């Protein structure tokens, strides 16, 4: 099949999934357990996305300048730096690591 057909099918499924969310009764969404689960899932998904983007290149695991950027950003967050400072710290750490020879 053509790639554009698969893209359109994925878009349609994504839209239908979002539309199905409106059919969930409000009493289920106000449940404290649902709020806890939704918050936990969000944190887990974000952490896994960060790990995959930091340690993978294609189908291989790698350690390169992205790890230095993640560590610098984590330290900046731990020090409660503003978001722009966190981003700049990560970018500067990656640039320095690449300058020093990290891939």
C-alpha positions in Angstrom: 0.0 0.0 0.0 1.0 3.6 -0.5 2.6 5.3 2.5 0.1 8.1 2.3 -2.8 5.7 2.8 -1.2 4.4 6.0 -0.6 8.0 7.2 -4.3 8.8 6.6 -5.4 5.6 8.4 -3.2 6.5 11.4 -4.7 10.0 11.4 -8.2 8.6 11.3 -7.5 6.2 14.1 -6.0 8.9 16.2 -9.0 11.2 15.6 -11.4 8.4 16.5 -9.5 7.6 19.7 -9.7 11.2 20.7 -13.4 11.3 19.8 -14.0 8.2 21.9 -12.6 10.1 24.9 -15.7 12.4 24.9 -17.9 9.3 25.3 -16.4 8.4 28.7 -18.8 9.3 31.5 -17.7 12.3 33.6 -18.1 10.2 36.9 -15.2 8.0 35.7 -13.0 10.9 35.1 -13.6 12.5 38.5 -12.5 9.3 40.3 -9.3 9.9 42.3 -7.9 6.6 41.2 -8.3 7.6 37.5 -6.5 10.9 38.2 -3.6 9.1 39.9 -3.4 6.5 37.0 -3.4 9.3 34.4 -0.7 11.2 36.1 1.5 8.1 36.6 1.1 7.1 33.0 2.0 10.5 31.8 5.2 10.5 33.9 6.1 7.0 32.7 5.5 7.8 29.1 7.6 10.9 29.3 10.4 9.1 31.1 10.5 6.3 28.5 10.5 8.8 25.6 13.4 10.6 27.2 15.3 7.3 27.7 14.7 6.2 24.1 15.7 9.5 22.6 18.8 9.6 24.8 20.2 6.1 24.5 19.1 4.9 21.0 20.3 5.4 17.5 18.3 3.3 15.1 18.2 -0.1 16.7 21.4 0.3 18.6 22.1 1.5 22.1 24.6 4.4 22.3 26.2 6.6 24.8 27.1 10.0 23.3 26.7 13.7 23.9 23.0 13.4 24.5 23.7 11.7 27.8 25.8 14.8 28.9 23.0 17.0 27.8 20.4 15.0 29.8 22.6 15.0 32.9 23.3 18.8 32.7 19.5 19.5 32.2 18.7 17.2 35.1 21.2 19.1 37.4 19.7 22.4 36.2 16.2 21.2 37.0 17.3 19.9 40.4 18.7 23.4 41.1 15.2 24.8 40.1 16.6 26.8 37.1 14.1 28.4 34.7 13.2 26.3 31.7 15.3 28.4 29.3 18.4 27.9 31.5 17.7 24.1 31.5 17.6 24.0 27.7 20.7 26.2 27.4 22.6 24.0 29.9 21.7 20.9 28.0 22.7 22.4 24.7 26.0 23.7 26.1 26.8 20.3 27.7 26.1 18.5 24.4 28.2 21.0 22.5 31.1 20.6 24.9 30.9 16.8 24.9 30.9 16.8 21.0 33.9 19.3 21.1 35.7 16.9 23.4 35.1 14.0 21.1 31.9 12.3 22.1 30.0 11.2 19.0 
